[in-house]
Amino acid sequence: MTHPVLARNRVAVVTGAAMGIGLAACRRFAGLGMKVCMADVDAAELETARAEIAKLAPDGQSGVLAVPTDVAKPADLEALRDAVYERFGEVGLLMNNAASRTGGGVWAPLEDWHVAMNVNFWGVVHGVRAFLPRMIAQGTPCQVVNTGSKQGITNPPGNTVYNITKSALKTYTEGLQHELRSTAGCKVSAHLLVPGWTTTGKRAHKAGAWLPDQVIDLLLAGLERGDFYIICPDDDVTPAMDRKRILWGAGDLTENRPALSRWHPDREVLQTLAESGDQAQDDYFPVEDYPATAKVLMEQEATQVIIGDPEADRAEVEFLLSQGYRSLLMVPIVLGGESLGIVEAMSEEERPWTRTEINRARIISHQLAAVIQSRLAPARPPHDERGAEPRAVI
Ligand SMILES: NC(=O)c1ccc[n+]([C@@H]2O[C@H](COP(=O)([O-])OP(=O)(O)OC[C@H]3O[C@@H](n4cnc5c(N)ncnc54)[C@H](O)[C@@H]3O)[C@@H](O)[C@H]2O)c1
């Protein structure tokens, strides 16, 4: 490591340090020769973890401090800060990592909402407010890492409470970094660590998940480069998939789609539409090589390709297989008698498409044609003042 924060004798403070990603971070910081301050609400687990880190730290016991801390309580963070400055005299890196697993859907008990917000969101705010003024005043390069989650970016349904804590944290950390970089002379930067699916706590490791060490590898590489967003894949979800999912969520707003449309019953049709826009340049192919595709454009009728159908064209079947699908529905987008494109839906099942699905795809193709038409229509001439309609004041 060449970054001045990730260096021998600098001080790292980690909350939620007794296990999981926090503990893995402490191991690595100690391995870099940093002094480590570990904070966790679980005092017994914290003591076990402290003993482990003390064996790794170059200065042994004297290079490690463990302070039982409940991040939900601002006074605990202030006491933690005082203890670290008294023992080590500075802080180079603050990792606000503690999180509660309390959560649930929108009807979760109010008490659970408060626990989750108090730990996952307010816990980080408490950490920043307790430590940052002194870290800035040090005048040395320093870093703050807040551990977020993809759930705070893509908002999968199910654990809305947790998602909200992490999306609030993302917004907060973005604002924090903006303020830090806009503050004259400030040498502190903020970073958002976004782990993927990671085996932590006392859970058994499952195929597909990453191990905390892999998250820390990515964290250190990101901090070294000065990245703000440090987004980890896992063995199931690649960076390309993350990118698509993030863009899909943003597309709900820009395309006026239903909220959380990735989990909407019409998702296959919607997703295929967005993806065909996404990949249009890469996936360009001569239509005459694909007879069913050519037919749907020429005859302007819905057409299906099912891989087990002996009539299906080989090239189209191979294309489907290469995408991991087994049946394809195509509906033309028609405007003024001309085919402008195709709405495609693909399914992992080898089966004909239902009437309802075909109708949904048709509705989408009509809606798209209407959107295209409205974009093509000449802009309305500006009103002259006398005939102007009253204007809304926004
Ligand atoms: N494991 C994953 O798949 C995953 C994915 C995305 C994000 N994350 C995030 O990574 C971070 C670490 O998660 P993990 O999986 O290592 O969790 P973990 O449950 O293994 O460890 C969390 C630690 O935080 C401590 N903690 C809980 N409440 C606290 C409080 N009020 N004050 C102080 N400490 C408290 C716990 O005692 C525990 O030691 C969390 O912010 C989590 O939201 C984890």
The ligand as an SDF file (V2000), in Angstrom:
LIG
                    3D

 44 48  0  0  0  0  0  0  0  0999 V2000
  -22.7500   -9.6310    4.8250 N   0  0  0  0  0  0  0  0  0  0  0  0
  -23.3200   -9.1440    3.7620 C   0  0  0  0  0  0  0  0  0  0  0  0
  -23.7420   -9.8900    2.8340 O   0  0  0  0  0  0  0  0  0  0  0  0
  -23.4440   -7.6620    3.6020 C   0  0  0  0  0  0  0  0  0  0  0  0
  -23.9120   -7.1630    2.3590 C   0  0  0  0  0  0  0  0  0  0  0  0
  -24.0300   -5.7920    2.2020 C   0  0  0  0  0  0  0  0  0  0  0  0
  -23.6950   -4.9340    3.2380 C   0  0  0  0  0  0  0  0  0  0  0  0
  -23.2590   -5.4440    4.4310 N   0  0  0  0  0  0  0  0  0  0  0  0
  -22.9110   -4.4670    5.4650 C   0  0  0  0  0  0  0  0  0  0  0  0
  -21.5950   -4.7410    5.9190 O   0  0  0  0  0  0  0  0  0  0  0  0
  -21.4530   -4.3120    7.2790 C   0  0  0  0  0  0  0  0  0  0  0  0
  -20.8950   -5.4320    8.1050 C   0  0  0  0  0  0  0  0  0  0  0  0
  -21.8170   -6.4970    8.0350 O   0  0  0  0  0  0  0  0  0  0  0  0
  -21.4670   -7.9930    8.4020 P   0  0  0  0  0  0  0  0  0  0  0  0
  -22.1730   -8.8500    7.4350 O   0  0  0  0  0  0  0  0  0  0  0  0
  -20.0030   -8.1400    8.6010 O   0  0  0  0  0  0  0  0  0  0  0  0
  -22.2780   -8.0800    9.7710 O   0  0  0  0  0  0  0  0  0  0  0  0
  -22.0930   -8.9400   11.0800 P   0  0  0  0  0  0  0  0  0  0  0  0
  -23.4790   -9.1380   11.5980 O   0  0  0  0  0  0  0  0  0  0  0  0
  -21.2360  -10.1520   10.8340 O   0  0  0  0  0  0  0  0  0  0  0  0
  -21.3140   -7.9110   11.9980 O   0  0  0  0  0  0  0  0  0  0  0  0
  -21.9100   -6.7310   12.3990 C   0  0  0  0  0  0  0  0  0  0  0  0
  -21.2770   -6.3170   13.7100 C   0  0  0  0  0  0  0  0  0  0  0  0
  -21.8920   -5.1020   14.1310 O   0  0  0  0  0  0  0  0  0  0  0  0
  -22.1300   -5.1850   15.5160 C   0  0  0  0  0  0  0  0  0  0  0  0
  -23.2020   -4.2850   15.9160 N   0  0  0  0  0  0  0  0  0  0  0  0
  -24.5420   -4.4460   15.7610 C   0  0  0  0  0  0  0  0  0  0  0  0
  -25.2040   -3.4240   16.3210 N   0  0  0  0  0  0  0  0  0  0  0  0
  -24.2630   -2.5870   16.8480 C   0  0  0  0  0  0  0  0  0  0  0  0
  -24.3250   -1.3710   17.5740 C   0  0  0  0  0  0  0  0  0  0  0  0
  -25.5020   -0.8280   17.8840 N   0  0  0  0  0  0  0  0  0  0  0  0
  -23.1640   -0.7830   17.9360 N   0  0  0  0  0  0  0  0  0  0  0  0
  -21.9770   -1.3450   17.6310 C   0  0  0  0  0  0  0  0  0  0  0  0
  -21.8570   -2.5030   16.9860 N   0  0  0  0  0  0  0  0  0  0  0  0
  -22.9930   -3.1320   16.5840 C   0  0  0  0  0  0  0  0  0  0  0  0
  -22.4790   -6.6450   15.7630 C   0  0  0  0  0  0  0  0  0  0  0  0
  -22.3140   -7.0000   17.1220 O   0  0  0  0  0  0  0  0  0  0  0  0
  -21.4950   -7.3480   14.8240 C   0  0  0  0  0  0  0  0  0  0  0  0
  -20.2820   -7.6410   15.4510 O   0  0  0  0  0  0  0  0  0  0  0  0
  -22.8490   -3.8780    7.7270 C   0  0  0  0  0  0  0  0  0  0  0  0
  -22.9470   -2.4650    7.6140 O   0  0  0  0  0  0  0  0  0  0  0  0
  -23.7710   -4.5440    6.7140 C   0  0  0  0  0  0  0  0  0  0  0  0
  -24.9830   -3.8410    6.5590 O   0  0  0  0  0  0  0  0  0  0  0  0
  -23.1200   -6.7830    4.6200 C   0  0  0  0  0  0  0  0  0  0  0  0
  1  2  1  0
  2  3  2  0
  2  4  1  0
  4  5  1  0
  4 44  2  0
  5  6  2  0
  6  7  1  0
  7  8  2  0
  8  9  1  0
  8 44  1  0
  9 10  1  0
  9 42  1  0
 10 11  1  0
 11 12  1  0
 11 40  1  0
 12 13  1  0
 13 14  1  0
 14 15  2  0
 14 16  1  0
 14 17  1  0
 17 18  1  0
 18 19  2  0
 18 20  1  0
 18 21  1  0
 21 22  1  0
 22 23  1  0
 23 24  1  0
 23 38  1  0
 24 25  1  0
 25 26  1  0
 25 36  1  0
 26 27  1  0
 26 35  1  0
 27 28  2  0
 28 29  1  0
 29 30  1  0
 29 35  2  0
 30 31  1  0
 30 32  2  0
 32 33  1  0
 33 34  2  0
 34 35  1  0
 36 37  1  0
 36 38  1  0
 38 39  1  0
 40 41  1  0
 40 42  1  0
 42 43  1  0
M  CHG  2   8   1  16  -1
M  END
$$$$
